[in-house]
Structure formats: structure tokens, C-alpha cells
Amino acid sequence: MSGRYIVMFKNWATPAQIQQYIDEVNNSGGQVTHEYSIIKAFAGVIPDHFLQTLRLDSIIESIEQDSLVTTQG
């Protein structure tokens, strides 16, 4: 099973390290759908088995479930 998540990296993570994780998500049956440029993060569909690996990695700052946000005007 997979879910949609936003994965944020610690400030010291390099672009090459982040790209490695993006590649690993895509190669593990997931799909990165957005790479953020202002913050060190990406969003995508991440398989449960790989999500557990990410949660234990010291380079990861946080992992949040992705959701739709709306505003009322």
C-alpha cells in the first residue's frame, strides 16, 4: 500500500543527497510528483515499506501526509 507524503530534509542535506532519495522512491515503486525549490523537500506517493526506511534516516527532518488545502474568500 502507498500514501501521499511530503518529505522534508535537514538543512545540511545536499541537492545530490536529495536526488538520491528521489531516485530511491521512484525505484521502489513510488512516484515523486513535486520537487520543492524553496525548501529541501519533495512530495509524492511513497510505498509503505520505503516510508519506514525514510522515517529512520537521520537526514530526514519530517514526513507529513500530503493533503489538499483550500481557502475561503
ZAMARGU-4260 file (C-alpha; in steps of 0.2 Angstrom, whole numbers, plus 5000, padded with zeros to 4 digits):
<rodrens>
0) 5000/5000/5000 | 5006/5018/4997 | 5001/5035/5003 | 5005/5053/4998 | 5018/5062/5008
5) 5029/5077/5009 | 5047/5073/5014 | 5057/5087/5021 | 5076/5086/5023 | 5088/5093/5036
10) 5096/5110/5031 | 5113/5101/5029 | 5106/5089/5015 | 5114/5092/4998 | 5105/5093/4982
15) 5114/5077/4977 | 5108/5068/4993 | 5090/5073/4990 | 5091/5067/4972 | 5097/5050/4978
20) 5081/5049/4989 | 5070/5054/4974 | 5078/5041/4964 | 5075/5028/4978 | 5057/5032/4980
25) 5054/5031/4961 | 5064/5014/4960 | 5055/5007/4975 | 5038/5008/4966 | 5033/5025/4972
30) 5032/5041/4962 | 5039/5059/4966 | 5026/5071/4960 | 5034/5088/4965 | 5051/5094/4970
35) 5052/5110/4980 | 5065/5123/4977 | 5062/5135/4992 | 5063/5121/5005 | 5073/5105/5004
40) 5058/5093/5001 | 5048/5083/4989 | 5031/5076/4988 | 5025/5060/4981 | 5017/5043/4983
45) 5028/5033/4994 | 5026/5014/4997 | 5024/5009/5015 | 5039/4998/5015 | 5050/5013/5009
50) 5042/5025/5021 | 5048/5015/5036 | 5066/5017/5029 | 5064/5036/5027 | 5057/5038/5045
55) 5073/5030/5052 | 5085/5041/5042 | 5094/5055/5051 | 5094/5066/5035 | 5075/5067/5036
60) 5068/5082/5046 | 5050/5077/5044 | 5037/5067/5034 | 5019/5073/5033 | 5004/5066/5025
65) 5000/5076/5009 | 4983/5084/5009 | 4973/5096/4999 | 4972/5114/5007 | 4959/5126/5002
70) 4955/5144/5007 | 4939/5153/5008 | 4937/5170/5001
</rodrens>
